[in-house]
């Protein structure tokens, strides 16, 4: 009888200890701050899954390089309606500062280079390893850059700054935080390096400690997309969501698995292009003293899972996106 009465208390104590342990250092739990880099989504604002709010006076700088390679052909009947073959190489810089009272601000800027890129032969070799010999890329020359969609384009090589954005985040308690963001049109809309208009966004993110080594984070939000001055068919409201699973293997090494979903940035009238955009990301993070972190990750639209016809898991996005990131706190 005594054992039975102690069991619930023991379970509660164990869960409390795990929860406290998992919350000892908020910087140990870091989602992959990435997005869907498809060419028709990149001009619009997105809110990434993000780490916890910084304390008053605490600052961080994040620098990342991303290469997103994509090929897409969409037909209506026998007519080619959507043709995309490009690589977005993006340098991102993010500055964050804690204001106190559970509030911090974030400023984002990027330099975008769209062209043929360097990943074509690597992706082609990967497909051959998977046995995808007669895939969409078969017969397409390496190094092309063309984007041709109904009502817009064609677009080719381009380089320049993207739209800049700012965010303010408030922690409501030890698990729940919310963010409001705005995007300012600084990129060249005629080359679809930006949308040519303002966007606004809001989200909430919730952390669920599982144990001292496992943490989950959930995101839900919506983006109000300003009408693009270049692309036709801008989608007004674009809901986005994410599920993040973070594993702390030891004091230094973390592994992150992340699912992200949003709608297409524009409506082309071609079902395969306008379907929900869902991608999967796997990341390795190496943590150092002083709140510094190095990360490498890969995002894909699902070579493996789509073998089982699961577009709800992964569907539309570049194939693949690879990223490296360095974060420092001071």
C-alpha positions as CSV (number, residue, x, y, z in Angstrom):
1,X,0.0,0.0,0.0
2,X,2.9,2.3,0.9
3,X,4.6,1.5,-2.4
4,X,1.5,2.3,-4.3
5,X,1.1,5.6,-2.6
6,X,4.7,6.5,-3.2
7,X,4.6,5.8,-6.9
8,X,2.7,8.9,-8.0
9,X,5.0,11.1,-5.9
10,X,8.1,9.4,-7.3
11,X,6.9,10.0,-10.8
12,X,6.1,13.6,-10.1
13,X,9.5,14.2,-8.4
14,X,11.3,12.6,-11.4
15,X,9.4,14.7,-13.9
16,X,10.1,17.9,-11.9
17,X,13.8,17.1,-11.7
18,X,14.0,16.4,-15.4
19,X,12.1,19.6,-16.1
20,X,14.4,21.6,-14.0
21,X,17.5,20.0,-15.5
22,X,16.3,20.6,-19.0
23,X,15.8,24.3,-18.2
24,X,19.2,25.0,-16.5
25,X,20.6,26.7,-19.6
26,X,18.2,28.0,-22.1
27,X,21.0,28.3,-24.7
28,X,21.4,24.5,-24.7
29,X,18.1,24.1,-26.5
30,X,18.2,25.7,-29.9
31,X,15.9,24.9,-32.8
32,X,17.2,25.3,-36.4
33,X,16.5,28.9,-37.3
34,X,15.7,28.1,-40.9
35,X,12.8,28.4,-43.4
36,X,11.6,27.1,-46.8
37,X,14.0,28.6,-49.3
38,X,11.9,28.0,-52.4
39,X,12.3,30.9,-54.8
40,X,8.6,31.8,-54.7
41,X,8.5,31.8,-50.9
42,X,11.8,33.5,-50.1
43,X,10.5,37.1,-51.0
44,X,8.0,36.9,-48.1
45,X,8.4,37.0,-44.4
46,X,8.6,33.9,-42.3
47,X,9.1,33.5,-38.5
48,X,11.6,30.7,-37.7
49,X,11.4,28.4,-34.7
50,X,13.6,30.2,-32.3
51,X,15.7,29.8,-29.1
52,X,14.5,31.2,-25.8
53,X,14.2,34.9,-25.0
54,X,17.5,36.6,-24.1
55,X,17.9,38.2,-20.6
56,X,18.3,42.0,-20.2
57,X,21.5,43.2,-21.8
58,X,22.3,39.8,-23.3
59,X,23.1,39.9,-27.0
60,X,23.7,37.3,-29.8
61,X,24.9,37.4,-33.3
62,X,24.2,34.6,-35.8
63,X,25.8,34.2,-39.2
64,X,24.8,31.5,-41.5
65,X,25.3,30.3,-45.1
66,X,22.6,28.4,-46.9
67,X,22.5,26.7,-50.3
68,X,19.1,25.7,-51.5
69,X,19.0,23.8,-54.8
70,X,15.7,23.1,-56.6
71,X,14.3,21.7,-59.8
72,X,10.5,21.7,-60.5
73,X,8.4,21.0,-63.6
74,X,4.6,21.3,-63.4
75,X,2.3,20.5,-66.3
76,X,-1.3,21.2,-66.9
77,X,-2.3,18.6,-69.5
78,X,0.7,18.5,-71.8
79,X,1.6,22.1,-71.3
80,X,4.6,23.0,-69.1
81,X,3.3,25.7,-66.7
82,X,5.9,25.9,-63.9
83,X,9.6,25.5,-64.6
84,X,12.1,26.2,-61.8
85,X,15.8,25.2,-61.9
86,X,18.0,27.3,-59.7
87,X,20.1,27.5,-56.5
88,X,19.7,30.2,-53.8
89,X,22.9,30.8,-52.0
90,X,22.1,33.0,-49.0
91,X,24.2,34.7,-46.3
92,X,22.1,35.5,-43.3
93,X,23.0,37.8,-40.4
94,X,20.8,37.9,-37.3
95,X,21.3,40.2,-34.3
96,X,19.3,39.7,-31.1
97,X,19.2,41.7,-27.8
98,X,17.4,41.2,-24.5
99,X,15.4,44.1,-23.2
100,X,14.4,42.6,-19.9
101,X,11.0,41.6,-18.5
102,X,11.1,38.5,-20.8
103,X,11.4,40.6,-24.0
104,X,14.0,40.6,-26.8
105,X,14.3,42.1,-30.2
106,X,15.7,40.6,-33.4
107,X,17.0,42.2,-36.6
108,X,17.6,40.1,-39.8
109,X,19.4,40.8,-43.0
110,X,20.5,38.7,-45.9
111,X,22.6,38.7,-49.1
112,X,21.0,36.5,-51.8
113,X,22.8,35.0,-54.8
114,X,20.6,33.1,-57.3
115,X,22.2,31.1,-60.0
116,X,23.2,27.6,-61.1
117,X,25.0,27.0,-57.9
118,X,27.3,24.1,-57.0
119,X,24.9,21.4,-55.7
120,X,23.6,20.0,-59.0
121,X,26.1,17.1,-59.4
122,X,26.0,16.3,-55.7
123,X,22.2,16.0,-55.6
124,X,22.3,14.0,-58.8
125,X,24.7,11.6,-57.2
126,X,22.6,11.4,-54.1
127,X,19.6,10.4,-56.2
128,X,21.5,7.7,-57.9
129,X,22.5,6.3,-54.5
130,X,18.8,6.2,-53.6
131,X,18.0,4.5,-56.9
132,X,16.1,7.5,-58.3
133,X,17.7,7.2,-61.7
134,X,14.8,8.4,-63.8
135,X,13.9,11.4,-61.7
136,X,12.9,15.0,-62.5
137,X,16.6,16.0,-62.8
138,X,17.4,13.4,-65.5
139,X,18.6,15.1,-68.6
140,X,18.7,18.6,-67.2
141,X,22.1,20.3,-67.6
142,X,24.0,21.3,-64.5
143,X,24.3,25.0,-63.6
144,X,21.1,26.4,-65.1
145,X,19.1,29.2,-63.6
146,X,15.5,29.8,-64.9
147,X,12.2,30.5,-63.1
148,X,9.2,30.6,-65.3
149,X,5.7,30.6,-63.8
150,X,2.2,31.7,-65.0
151,X,1.9,35.5,-65.1
152,X,5.5,36.2,-64.0
153,X,9.0,35.9,-65.3
154,X,11.1,34.4,-66.6
155,X,13.8,35.1,-64.0
156,X,17.4,34.2,-64.2
157,X,20.7,34.9,-62.2
158,X,20.5,37.7,-59.7
159,X,22.4,38.9,-56.6
160,X,21.6,41.5,-54.0
161,X,20.3,42.1,-50.5
162,X,17.0,40.6,-49.5
163,X,14.2,42.3,-47.6
164,X,15.2,43.1,-44.0
165,X,13.0,42.2,-41.0
166,X,12.6,43.0,-37.3
167,X,10.9,41.0,-34.5
168,X,9.9,41.5,-30.9
169,X,9.4,38.4,-28.7
170,X,7.8,38.2,-25.3
171,X,8.1,35.2,-22.9
172,X,4.8,34.8,-21.0
173,X,6.1,32.1,-18.7
174,X,8.9,29.5,-18.7
175,X,7.4,27.6,-21.7
176,X,5.3,30.0,-23.8
177,X,6.5,32.9,-25.9
178,X,5.1,34.9,-28.7
179,X,6.6,37.0,-31.5
180,X,5.5,39.8,-33.7
181,X,7.5,40.6,-36.9
182,X,7.6,43.0,-39.8
183,X,9.4,42.9,-43.1
184,X,10.6,46.0,-44.9
185,X,11.0,45.9,-48.7
186,X,14.7,46.5,-49.4
187,X,15.3,43.7,-51.9
188,X,15.0,44.0,-55.7
189,X,11.4,42.9,-56.3
190,X,11.9,42.8,-60.1
191,X,14.5,40.0,-59.6
192,X,12.3,38.4,-56.8
193,X,15.0,39.1,-54.2
194,X,12.2,40.7,-52.2
195,X,8.4,41.2,-52.6
196,X,8.4,45.0,-53.0
197,X,6.0,45.3,-50.1
198,X,5.7,45.1,-46.3
199,X,4.7,41.9,-44.5
200,X,3.6,41.3,-40.9
201,X,3.6,38.1,-38.9
202,X,2.6,36.8,-35.4
203,X,3.2,33.4,-33.8
204,X,3.4,31.6,-30.5
205,X,5.9,28.9,-29.5
206,X,5.6,26.4,-26.7
207,X,8.4,24.4,-25.1
208,X,7.6,20.9,-23.7
209,X,10.4,19.4,-21.6
210,X,10.5,15.6,-21.9
211,X,13.6,14.7,-19.9
212,X,17.0,16.1,-19.1
213,X,18.1,15.2,-22.6
214,X,14.9,15.7,-24.7
215,X,12.9,18.8,-25.4
216,X,10.1,19.5,-27.9
217,X,9.0,22.9,-29.2
218,X,5.8,23.7,-31.1
219,X,5.1,26.8,-33.3
220,X,1.9,28.1,-34.8
221,X,1.4,31.5,-36.5
222,X,0.3,33.4,-39.5
223,X,1.9,35.8,-42.0
224,X,0.1,38.7,-43.6
225,X,1.8,38.9,-46.9
226,X,1.7,42.3,-48.7
227,X,0.9,42.1,-52.4
228,X,4.1,41.6,-54.4
229,X,4.8,44.3,-56.9
230,X,6.3,41.7,-59.2
231,X,4.8,38.2,-58.6
232,X,1.2,37.6,-59.5
233,X,-1.3,35.9,-57.2
234,X,0.2,36.8,-53.7
235,X,-1.5,34.8,-51.0
236,X,-2.9,37.2,-48.4
237,X,-2.7,35.2,-45.2
238,X,-0.2,32.4,-44.9
239,X,-0.4,30.1,-41.8
240,X,2.8,28.4,-40.7
241,X,3.7,25.7,-38.2
242,X,6.6,23.8,-36.8
243,X,7.4,20.8,-34.6
244,X,10.9,20.6,-33.2
245,X,12.5,17.7,-31.4
246,X,15.8,18.5,-29.6
247,X,18.2,15.9,-28.1
248,X,21.1,16.8,-25.9
249,X,23.5,13.9,-26.3
250,X,26.1,15.3,-23.9
251,X,27.4,18.6,-22.6
252,X,28.5,19.7,-26.1
253,X,26.5,17.9,-28.7
254,X,22.9,18.4,-29.7
255,X,20.8,16.9,-32.5
256,X,17.7,18.5,-33.8
257,X,14.9,17.1,-36.0
258,X,12.4,19.7,-37.3
259,X,9.2,19.7,-39.4
260,X,7.9,23.0,-40.9
261,X,4.8,23.7,-42.8
262,X,3.4,26.8,-44.7
263,X,1.2,27.5,-47.7
264,X,2.7,28.6,-51.0
265,X,3.7,32.3,-51.2
266,X,1.7,32.8,-54.4
267,X,-1.2,31.1,-56.1
268,X,-0.2,30.1,-59.7
269,X,-3.3,28.0,-60.5
270,X,-1.1,24.9,-60.8
271,X,-2.0,22.4,-58.1
272,X,1.5,21.0,-57.6
273,X,3.0,24.4,-57.1
274,X,0.2,25.8,-54.9
275,X,0.1,22.8,-52.5
276,X,1.2,23.2,-48.9
277,X,4.9,23.5,-48.5
278,X,6.4,21.1,-45.9
279,X,10.0,20.2,-45.3
280,X,12.1,18.2,-42.8
281,X,15.4,19.3,-41.2
282,X,18.1,17.4,-39.4
283,X,20.8,19.3,-37.6
284,X,24.0,18.7,-35.6
285,X,25.0,21.4,-33.1
286,X,28.3,21.7,-31.3
287,X,28.1,24.0,-28.2
288,X,31.1,25.8,-26.7
289,X,31.7,27.8,-23.6
290,X,30.4,31.4,-23.5
291,X,27.2,30.5,-25.3
292,X,28.9,29.9,-28.7
293,X,27.5,27.3,-31.1
294,X,28.4,25.8,-34.5
295,X,25.7,24.1,-36.5
296,X,25.4,22.1,-39.8
297,X,22.0,21.0,-41.1
298,X,20.2,19.7,-44.1
299,X,16.6,20.3,-45.1
300,X,14.7,18.2,-47.7
301,X,11.3,17.8,-49.2
302,X,11.4,14.1,-48.5
303,X,13.2,11.7,-50.8
304,X,12.5,9.0,-48.2
305,X,9.1,9.8,-46.8
306,X,7.6,10.6,-50.1
307,X,8.4,7.0,-51.2
308,X,5.5,6.2,-48.9
309,X,3.3,9.0,-50.4
310,X,3.1,11.2,-47.3
311,X,2.9,14.8,-48.5
312,X,1.6,15.7,-45.0
313,X,5.1,15.1,-43.7
314,X,7.2,16.6,-46.5
315,X,6.1,17.9,-49.9
316,X,7.3,21.1,-51.6
317,X,10.6,22.8,-51.0
318,X,14.2,22.9,-52.3
319,X,15.9,19.6,-52.7
320,X,18.0,19.9,-50.7
321,X,18.9,22.9,-48.5
322,X,22.2,22.7,-46.7
323,X,23.2,25.2,-44.0
324,X,26.1,26.1,-41.7
325,X,25.7,28.5,-38.8
326,X,27.8,30.2,-36.1
327,X,26.1,31.8,-33.0
328,X,27.9,33.8,-30.3
329,X,26.4,35.4,-27.2
330,X,27.9,38.3,-25.4
